[in-house]
Amino acid sequence: MARITIWILALGLVCGTLTSRAAADASTIAIAMGDLRWGLSESETISFVKRKLDERYNAQIQKTHDAGKQAKLRSDLKRAQADVSRGVTEFTGKSSRWDHSPVAGEFTYGNGESMLAAKDDSSENYYFFLNGRLWKWFKVLDKDAFGHGDFKKFSQSIEGKFGHGRLKKGEVAPGQGEGQWLEYMDRNSRMRAEDGGKRGVFALIFEEMSTVRELASTRPSKPTRLAGKSDDDESEVKSALKTPAPSGDDRQVANASTKRSIFGNEHHEESDSEYMSRKQKASADMHDRQARAHERKEEQKKGEVLKQLDAVNDSDPLGGL
């Protein structure tokens, strides 16, 4: 019980500080996200994470008057911030080490998606981007803080903070395995408090709903279990799949105005306008990836400078000269 209380207090710190008037107008999801906003670039999100690290370490530095401990904390801060600069992964290949991690199934390859990984004292944090824009925050929590993995206790803690949520069960993404979660939604966002099934973790997953809907049309899915659907939604899925096949005449009309996709590995027929639209999008996405790669190189250069500074004695920076 004591650990649960500590965790709830820690979650309160995640929520940030807002004025009472702003808090009254904001949803619990927006309050929990604090200064984090959908649409931030990778570099802006890196700056956000570094700022949070700075606040956390400086709070610890101020609590001690031991010069040695202060010097170590400053060194740890520099190292942690340098690690953040190197923490971005682009999902451009066919596999990665993240395929066997708590965030497996939260991304796809070759779709303009990337991720920033960062840790804090009580959780692991993963920030997901689509074409360089932040759209999801995945926060992994320690199961042992909730009665050794008791989802009921986890749910009670979450509902104590966010209010009553909708309990859902199912497979959030193909191959992920059955799971259960509490779901909350506001005008722009969805939050899932998840018992991750095969993942073996508890997690808070914040998502921008407009991007969730966009990705649903581009990511592969199984016809029997669409992402985010629970058991009581299965009838809707089955009904949607019972679309009558086009007649022979309809197929001839459709085939007369379609063109093979420019994406060779996709078996998809598209109209001329769709073909040009996707071609332009592919070009724009490539430009965005090149720009992000350049930004990361610049951040890595800064990280190397910080790494060199780790060897400097903060209490005597000119020592040895």
C-alpha positions in Angstrom: 0.0 0.0 0.0 2.9 2.3 0.8 4.4 1.7 -2.6 1.1 2.5 -4.3 0.8 5.7 -2.4 4.4 6.7 -3.4 3.6 5.9 -7.1 0.4 8.0 -7.0 2.5 10.9 -5.7 5.0 10.3 -8.4 2.3 10.4 -11.0 1.2 13.7 -9.6 4.6 15.1 -10.4 4.2 13.8 -14.0 1.0 15.8 -14.2 2.9 19.0 -13.9 1.7 22.3 -12.3 -1.2 24.2 -13.7 -3.2 27.1 -12.3 -6.5 26.2 -10.7 -8.4 27.9 -13.5 -6.5 26.1 -16.3 -6.9 22.8 -14.4 -10.6 23.2 -14.2 -10.8 23.7 -18.0 -8.4 20.9 -19.0 -9.1 17.2 -19.2 -7.3 14.8 -16.9 -5.3 13.5 -19.9 -4.1 17.1 -20.7 -3.2 17.7 -17.1 -1.2 14.4 -16.9 0.7 15.3 -20.1 1.8 18.7 -18.7 3.9 20.6 -21.1 4.0 17.7 -23.6 2.0 18.6 -26.7 1.1 16.6 -29.8 3.0 17.7 -32.9 6.3 18.5 -31.2 9.3 17.7 -33.4 11.9 15.2 -32.3 14.3 18.0 -31.3 11.6 19.7 -29.3 10.7 16.5 -27.5 14.4 15.9 -26.8 14.6 19.4 -25.2 11.5 18.6 -23.2 13.0 15.4 -21.8 16.3 17.1 -21.0 14.5 19.9 -19.2 12.7 17.3 -17.0 16.0 15.6 -16.3 17.5 19.0 -15.3 14.6 19.7 -12.9 14.9 16.2 -11.3 18.7 16.3 -10.9 18.8 19.9 -9.6 16.2 19.0 -7.0 18.5 16.3 -5.7 21.5 18.6 -5.9 19.8 21.2 -3.8 18.9 18.6 -1.1 22.6 17.8 -0.3 25.4 20.0 0.8 28.0 17.3 0.0 30.2 18.7 -2.7 31.2 15.3 -3.9 27.6 14.1 -4.2 26.7 17.3 -6.0 29.6 16.8 -8.5 28.5 13.2 -9.2 24.9 14.3 -9.7 26.0 17.0 -12.2 28.1 14.4 -14.0 25.2 12.0 -14.1 22.9 14.7 -15.4 25.2 15.5 -18.3 25.5 11.8 -19.1 21.8 11.2 -19.0 21.1 14.2 -21.3 23.7 13.0 -23.7 22.0 9.6 -23.8 18.7 11.3 -24.6 20.3 13.0 -27.7 21.3 9.5 -29.0 18.0 7.9 -28.0 16.0 8.2 -31.3 15.3 5.1 -33.4 13.9 5.3 -37.0 11.8 2.3 -38.0 13.0 2.2 -41.5 14.1 -1.5 -41.8 12.3 -4.7 -41.2 13.2 -5.5 -37.6 14.9 -4.0 -34.5 15.6 -4.8 -30.9 12.3 -3.1 -30.0 10.4 -6.0 -31.5 11.0 -7.9 -28.2 10.4 -5.1 -25.8 7.4 -3.6 -23.9 6.6 -1.4 -26.9 6.5 -4.2 -29.5 3.4 -3.7 -31.7 3.3 0.1 -31.0 5.0 0.9 -34.3 5.5 -0.4 -37.9 8.3 -0.2 -40.3 8.7 1.9 -43.5 5.8 4.2 -42.5 7.7 7.3 -41.5 7.6 6.3 -37.8 10.4 6.9 -35.2 10.8 6.8 -31.4 12.7 8.5 -28.6 13.5 6.3 -25.5 14.3 7.9 -22.1 14.2 6.8 -18.5 13.3 8.5 -15.2 13.4 7.4 -11.6 10.1 5.4 -11.7 9.4 4.5 -15.3 10.6 4.0 -18.9 9.3 6.5 -21.4 8.9 6.1 -25.1 7.8 9.0 -27.4 6.6 8.1 -30.8 6.6 10.2 -34.0 5.0 10.0 -37.3 6.8 12.0 -40.0 8.7 13.8 -37.3 5.6 14.8 -35.3 4.9 13.5 -31.7 1.7 11.5 -31.5 2.1 9.0 -28.7 3.7 8.8 -25.2 4.2 5.2 -23.8 5.0 5.2 -20.0 6.1 1.8 -18.6 5.4 1.4 -14.9 6.8 -1.1 -12.3 4.2 -3.8 -11.8 5.5 -4.6 -8.3 4.2 -1.2 -7.1 0.7 -2.5 -7.5 0.4 -5.7 -5.4 2.8 -7.7 -7.5 1.0 -7.2 -10.8 -2.6 -7.0 -9.6 -4.5 -5.3 -12.4 -7.4 -4.6 -10.0 -5.2 -2.6 -7.7 -3.6 -0.9 -10.7 -7.1 0.1 -12.0 -8.1 1.4 -8.6 -5.0 3.6 -8.5 -5.6 4.9 -12.0 -9.3 5.6 -11.4 -8.4 7.4 -8.2 -6.4 9.8 -10.4 -8.3 9.9 -13.7 -11.9 9.0 -12.6 -14.0 6.1 -13.9 -12.7 4.5 -17.1 -14.1 2.1 -19.6 -12.7 -1.4 -19.1 -11.9 -3.1 -22.4 -10.3 -6.4 -23.3 -8.9 -7.7 -26.6 -5.8 -7.5 -28.8 -4.7 -4.0 -29.2 -2.4 -4.8 -32.1 -2.0 -8.0 -34.2 0.3 -10.6 -32.5 0.4 -8.7 -29.2 -1.8 -11.2 -27.3 -4.9 -10.6 -25.4 -4.8 -7.8 -22.8 -7.1 -5.6 -20.8 -7.0 -1.8 -20.2 -8.9 1.1 -18.8 -9.7 3.7 -21.6 -10.1 7.4 -21.3 -10.8 9.9 -24.1 -11.1 13.6 -24.5 -11.5 15.8 -27.6 -8.0 15.2 -28.9 -6.5 12.3 -27.0 -6.9 8.8 -25.8 -5.2 7.3 -22.7 -5.0 3.6 -22.0 -4.0 2.2 -18.6 -2.9 -1.2 -19.8 -2.2 -4.6 -18.4 0.0 -5.5 -21.3 -0.7 -9.2 -21.8 2.4 -10.7 -23.4 4.3 -7.4 -22.7 4.4 -8.3 -19.0 4.1 -4.6 -17.8 1.7 -2.0 -16.7 1.7 1.1 -18.9 0.0 4.5 -19.4 -0.3 5.1 -23.2 -1.3 8.6 -24.4 -2.2 8.9 -28.1 -3.4 11.7 -30.4 -6.7 10.4 -31.8 -6.3 12.0 -35.3 -3.1 10.1 -35.8 -4.6 6.9 -34.4 -7.3 7.1 -37.1 -4.7 8.0 -39.8 -2.5 5.0 -38.9 -5.5 2.6 -38.9 -5.7 3.1 -42.7 -2.0 2.4 -43.3 -1.0 -0.2 -40.8 -1.8 -3.9 -41.4 -4.5 -5.5 -39.2 -6.2 -8.8 -38.7 -9.8 -8.9 -39.7 -10.9 -10.6 -36.5 -9.4 -8.1 -34.1 -8.8 -4.5 -35.1 -6.5 -2.4 -32.9 -8.3 -0.8 -30.0 -11.4 -3.0 -30.3 -12.8 -4.9 -27.3 -15.0 -7.9 -27.2 -18.2 -5.9 -27.2 -17.0 -4.2 -30.4 -16.6 -7.5 -32.4 -20.1 -7.4 -33.9 -19.3 -3.9 -35.4 -16.1 -5.3 -36.9 -17.8 -8.4 -38.4 -20.6 -6.2 -39.8 -18.0 -3.8 -41.5 -16.3 -6.8 -43.1 -19.5 -8.0 -44.8 -19.1 -5.6 -47.7 -20.5 -7.1 -50.9 -18.0 -7.9 -53.7 -18.2 -5.6 -56.7 -20.0 -6.9 -59.8 -18.1 -7.6 -63.1 -19.1 -4.2 -64.6 -18.0 -2.4 -61.4 -14.6 -4.1 -61.5 -14.1 -3.1 -65.2 -14.8 0.6 -64.4 -12.5 0.5 -61.4 -9.7 -1.2 -63.3 -9.9 1.3 -66.2 -8.9 4.2 -64.0 -6.3 2.7 -61.7 -2.5 2.5 -61.7 0.0 0.3 -60.0 1.3 1.7 -56.7 4.8 3.3 -56.7 5.4 1.3 -53.5 6.5 -2.0 -55.1 5.9 -4.2 -52.0 2.3 -3.1 -51.7 -0.4 -4.9 -53.7 -2.6 -2.0 -54.1 -4.4 -0.4 -57.1 -4.9 3.3 -57.1 -6.3 6.1 -59.2 -4.1 8.7 -60.9 -4.9 11.3 -58.3 -4.0 8.8 -55.5 -0.9 7.8 -57.3 0.3 11.5 -57.6 -0.7 12.2 -54.0 1.3 9.3 -52.6 4.3 10.1 -54.8 4.4 13.6 -53.5 4.0 12.3 -49.9 6.8 9.9 -50.3 9.1 12.7 -51.5 8.0 15.0 -48.6 8.6 12.1 -46.1 12.1 11.5 -47.5 12.9 15.2 -47.1 11.6 15.2 -43.5 13.7 12.1 -42.6 16.8 13.8 -44.0 16.1 16.9 -42.0 15.6 14.8 -38.8 18.8 12.9 -39.4 20.7 16.2 -39.7 19.1 17.4 -36.4 20.1 14.2 -34.6 23.7 14.5 -35.9 23.8 18.0 -34.4 22.3 16.8 -31.1 24.9 13.9 -31.1 27.7 16.5 -31.5 26.4 18.3 -28.5 26.2 15.1 -26.6 29.9 14.3 -27.3 30.8 17.7 -25.9 28.9 17.0 -22.8 30.5 13.6 -22.5 33.9 15.2 -22.6 32.9 17.5 -19.8 32.1 14.5 -17.6 35.8 14.3 -16.8 35.9 17.9 -15.6 36.0 18.4 -11.8 33.0 20.8 -11.2 34.5 22.0 -7.9 37.8 22.8 -9.6 37.3 23.2 -13.4 40.7 24.6 -13.9 42.5 21.9 -12.0 45.5 20.4 -13.7 46.1 23.5 -15.9 
